[in-house]
Amino acid sequence: WVLLKAGSDAQAFSTTAVTAKDTGYIPPSLKDEIIAHIDQLGPKESGEVTFKAPETPGEYPFLCSFPAHYMVGMKGVLVVK
């Protein structure tokens, strides 16, 4: 699970993440777009992250950066009002 800054292109992030296996599918070149993330998890594992929600109203995309997971629907938007 990766939470991106408002205005980030989640699909482009996902496409780049495919090439970042060595860094847990978190592309080093796009780290500045990340607000929070959970390290890669295996089957039946769970994770937790604590972060301060952005104060600026907007839509903040989130996704699973593991290959193909974004394409099958593991994505969404955190709405800050």
Buried (B, 14 or more C-beta within 10 A) or exposed (E): BBBBBBEBEBEEBBBBBBEBEEEBBBBEEBEEBBBBBBEBEEEEEEEEEEEEEBEEEEEBBBBBBBBEBBEEEBBBBBEEE
